[in-house]
Amino acid sequence: MIKKKRILLTQVLMTGMMAAAMSGIMSLIALGPGALWLSLWARQFVCAWPIAFVMTTLIWPIANRLSGLLLRETAVH
């Protein structure tokens, strides 16, 4: 049970950090620094985080299997 909680917490933290970084960087590139950028970044982050979480939940098994095949190893659990 503790392992599942840790995996879930890691996924929440990882997707949150990635959503913040990617939405911030891409909107900064598009808009440049300023108040508009900050307000849109917050909105984009709120939209990006749940999408990132769901996508990693769906894509993790595929990526895990592919990396195992590429490295000719058994999948990591």
N, C-alpha and C positions, 0 to 999 in steps of 0.2 A: 504493500500500500504506500509506503514512504517513497519508493522508487517512482510510482505513478504520479504522486504529488510533486516530486521534484521535476519530473519530465514536463508536467503541465506548467509548473511555475517557470521553468527554463524557457518553454515555448512562449509564454506570455511576455516574459522579459525580453527575449530575443526579438520577437515580432514587434514589440513596442519600440525597441531601440532602432530596428531597421525601418519601421514605418516613419518614425520621427526623422531619422537621418535622410531617407530617400525623399520624403515629401518636402522636407526643408531645403535640401540641396536643389532638387529639381525646380521648386517654385522660386528659389533665389536666383537660379540661372535665368528663368523665364521673366521674372519681374524686377530683379535687382533689390538691394536692401531698402527697407522703408516700412512704414506703418501698414500699407496695403499687403506687402509680403507677409508680415507677421500675422495679420488677421486671416489671410488665406491659408497660411501654413497650419494654423491651429485647426481650421476646418478640414483641410486635406488630411491631416494626421488622424482626426477623429473618424474619417471615412476609411483611411488606409489601414488602420490597425486591425479592425475585425476582418477585413478582406485578407490581410496578410496571415492572420491566425488561421482562418479557414483554409486558405490555400496551402499553408505549410502542413496542416493536418492531412490534407488530401494528397499532397505531392511527396511528403516525406517517405512513405513506403516505396514509391517508384524510384526516387533518387537513391534511397538506401540500396535497393536491389541493383540498380544500374552501377553504382559504385562498387558493389560486391562483384558484379560480373566483370567490370573493367579491371579490377584488381585480382580477379579470380579467387575471391575469398567468399566465405559464407557471410550473409547479411548480419549487420550489427543489430542487436535487440535493445 
